Amino acid sequence: MSFESDLKRMEEITELLKKEETGLEESIKLYEEANALGKKLTKTLSEIQRKVEKVVSDNENELATESFENDEE
């Protein structure tokens, strides 16, 4: 599955878990699926983050690249 389809499935699971008609056993299965998807999505985002470069202007107004850094770290 692609990142987008995994994310969409995560959103679907979230909506299903909010419904009162979803039984306990189904909720547990959905939770386990969501947990696995969450790990997969996090891993994918980490891989993407390592690949992203942002363009910056150096002192001579020439374009350069530097690694993307998460501002939260």
Summary of the structure (lengths in Angstrom):
residues: 73
radius of gyration: 18.9
end to end distance: 28.9
largest distance: 63.2
contacts: 145
relative contact order: 0.12
helix: 60%
strand: 14%
